[in-house]
Amino acid sequence: MKRIGFLSFGHWSASSGSATRSASDVLLQSIDLAVAAEQLGADGAYFRVHHFAQQLASPFPLLAAIGARTKRIEIGTGVIDMRYENPFYMIEDAGATDLISGGRLQLGISRGSPEQVIDGWRYFGYAPAEGKSDADMGRRHAEVFLQLLKGEGFAEPNPHPMFPNPPGLLRLEPHSPGLRERIWWGSASNTTAIWAARMGMNLQSSTLKADETGEPFHVQQAKQIRAYRDAWLDAGHSREPRVSVSRSIFALMNDRDRTYFGRGDSADQIGIIDNMRAVFGRTYAAEPDRLIDELRADEAIAEADTLLLTVPNQLGVEYNAHVIEAILKQVAPALGWR
């Protein structure tokens, strides 16, 4: 069995061919897609976070709204760029969202990826400490966030408060007790995956990775997952970790599918991202029988317990529900995922 969800980047564009022509369109359609995915039997609704772009940015209002409209589906991010985040304020937002959803929040965080503007985190009031990088700053924000998630008191109470205080040091509220175990780290390298394991976070690995060996993307990603699991065991954590991978996968069921995605074989690509040589995973698009054979050979998908389907959100709720349903019903059972 494998959990299967979707991952949306939440694009919008004023172009006539887009079903999402405004931020309002994206937000409302994201809620509707999560509701539809739950009805189809999908396990997760995840959203990317980008700043200074016509894409989803502030995840917690959206996730809280989805949590109030659904009952079972996991809701999450993939990922929040911690260089931009105040861990203290984020604790309150995340705690409230998790409680609204009944403990279904799966929060993917990371150092982040290249953004639309130069050093965008500076506009949010943050700067690395002297001698440190912005990546160090993102990891430091994450460490503070993880510490606060424990729910331990740390703030000296006012002796003359407006409202009575409980005894001892105070923590931020609302506190959601189980959320600490549902934090994921988005990792593009083996080193950061090992760090995430030591920190007791689940692992999110996406459709790109540092090209560390020159091997095919799925082989490198599978090795990353194995290194993460080994580090988790070495760290002595008591629970079983979770690992997700994301993929662009389309079952060609009709002429519309073939028009959008039936362009022939896709392959891994090499590029430079944030001064890092990266390998980008291929897109899978084929008739179900062939798609099943291709996915069976993907070593990283086999290693992961969760698969996130990257959806083309600008094509609208109805079409994306069709994309998800085709995988759930025509592909997943043959692979033993359902």
C-alpha positions, 0 to 999 in steps of 0.5 A: 500500500502507498499513500497517494496525494497531489501537489499543486504549485498554485499558478495563476495567469491572466491568459485566456487558456487558464482556468485560474486567472486570479489568486481568488481562482487558485485559492477557491479551486484548491479547496474544491480540488482537495474535496474532490480528491478526498471523494476519489479516495486520495490520501493527501492535498499538498501545496507549494509555497512561493513568494513574490510570484503568481502562485500560492504563498501563505499556506495556513488560511488555505489549509485551514479552509480545506481542513474545515471542508474535509474529514479524512485527507491529509493536508500539507505543504511541499515546502515552506521556505523557512528563510522567510518564516518567523518560527514563533508566529508560524507555531500559532498558525500551524497549531490552529490549522492542525486543530481545525483539521483534527490533526491532519496537517503534514507540514513540509518545510525546507531551506527553500529554493531560488525565488523570484527576487534577490534575497527576498527574505530580507524584505520579510525582515531576516538576514543571516548571522555574520559568517552564515549563509541564508541556508544556515538561517533557514535551518536555524529557523527550522530548529527553533520551530521544532523546539517550539513544537514540543510545547514546553514553556519558555516565556516569563509570565507577566505578574499582572496579566490581563487574564490569569496565567497557568503556573510556570513559564508560558508557551505559545498557543494553541498547541497541537500535541502530535504535530511535531511528528508530522513535520517533513524536510524537503531535501535536495541532497544526501547530506540534508536528508541525513540531517533531517533524519537526525532531527527527527523529521520525515523526508520529502524528496521532489522532482529534482536532486543534486546530481551527486553521482551522474546516475539516473534521477530515480536511482540517486533519489532511491539512494538518498532515501536509503541514506536517510533511513540508515541515519534515522536508525542510527539516531535511535528514533522510536517511531517509523519515519515517512518518506514522500516523492513527487512525480508528474504522472499522467495516464493517457485516457482520452484525446484531451490527455494526449493533446496535453501530455502525449508528446512522446518519451520524456527523460531526465534533464540536467540543469544548474539551480542555485549554483548547484548541478541538479538532475530533474526527473522525467515526466511519465505520460503513457497509456495505463499498461505502459505507464504501469511498467514504467513506474514499476521500474522507478526505484525511488517510488518503490522506496517511498511510502507516499507519492505526490502527483504534481498536478497542472492546476491551471487546467481546472478542478474537473480535469485535475480530478480526472488526472488523479482518478486515472492514477488511483483507479487505472494504475495504482491497483496494478502496482499494489498501491491500492 
